[in-house]
């Protein structure tokens, strides 16, 4: 009987220790800060969301480690995505955020510089993917284009649009509008980050740029003001006109065939990833679970939500599992649609 009691005690102790270790999966990080890699420079939408997350997520992690934001701009955030996947520590101490278009770019295999499999990231979630996130194209008030339909006219005016790099939203939407819908657009890529694009439009170096609504509200609220330096030309990434912009047409309204509409629908699905956060592949399960659990608790936290409201950023989260579901749906798009999107991306490499 004593042996049974002793064995039972040992088993209980072992289970308790195992449970404690599982719950404390990242507690060792309390002795050193965590790294949050941001694929863009400071001040843009991805940076705002990342710094907001860094200020709050620590409270929900075992050991409450400090989270230090490290900006790693380059190639439309591809530099950061490749780093997180291939070079970042796989112990749960490093995670990051990059363009929502990166998973689709990898699935298409159109960019030879993509060195990751989007299905193998340790996805943590996105704080703003649950609602349709509208993308907006802003144009200088002095530009000659008055209506997006002018860009469909043969011999009509050409719109000079700026972007960062292949796989970023500004680039990919411009290419889709040009090569998928036939708009007369000249893309000038290679800008370092969002702030550089804001300044380039305001100085008149380029005519237009596009970005999501939450980013412009938090970074340049004067751009959505009637007295601002720009005007809204087009909205996309959404199936319907945003209620704040009922007089601005959507890209869907410019589509002239079922094939063009199918391309837009694929891009809109990719757009739902919004502000994705991921750790490298191969993070041990206790640490991965701790990161996902902390994210899930954070996005419901009143303090986190109150600050988001002050920053004027939308919170409509998707879990890491839901992010993977979106990526799976992207991969299951009709082959002809994926191939057409691949041709658009491949033909435009280097721009």
Secondary structure, 3 states (H helix, E strand, C coil): CHHHHHHHHHHHHHHHHHHHHHHCCCHHHHHCCEEEEECCCCCCHHHHHHHHHHHHHHHHCCCCCCEEEEECCCHHHHHHHHHHHHCCCCCCCEEEECCCCHHHHHHHCCCCCCCCCCCCCEEEEECECCCCCCEEEEEECCCCCCCHHHHHCCCCCCEEEECCCCCCHHHHHHHHHHHHCCCCEEEECCCCCHHHHHHHHHCCCCCEEEEEHHHHHHHCHHHHCCCCCEEEEEEECCCCCCHHHCCCCEHHHHCCCHHHHHHHHHHHHHHCCCCEEEECCCCCHHHHHHHHHHHHHHCCCHHHHHHHHHHCCCCECEEHHHHHHHHHHHHCCCHHHHHHHHHHHHHCCCC
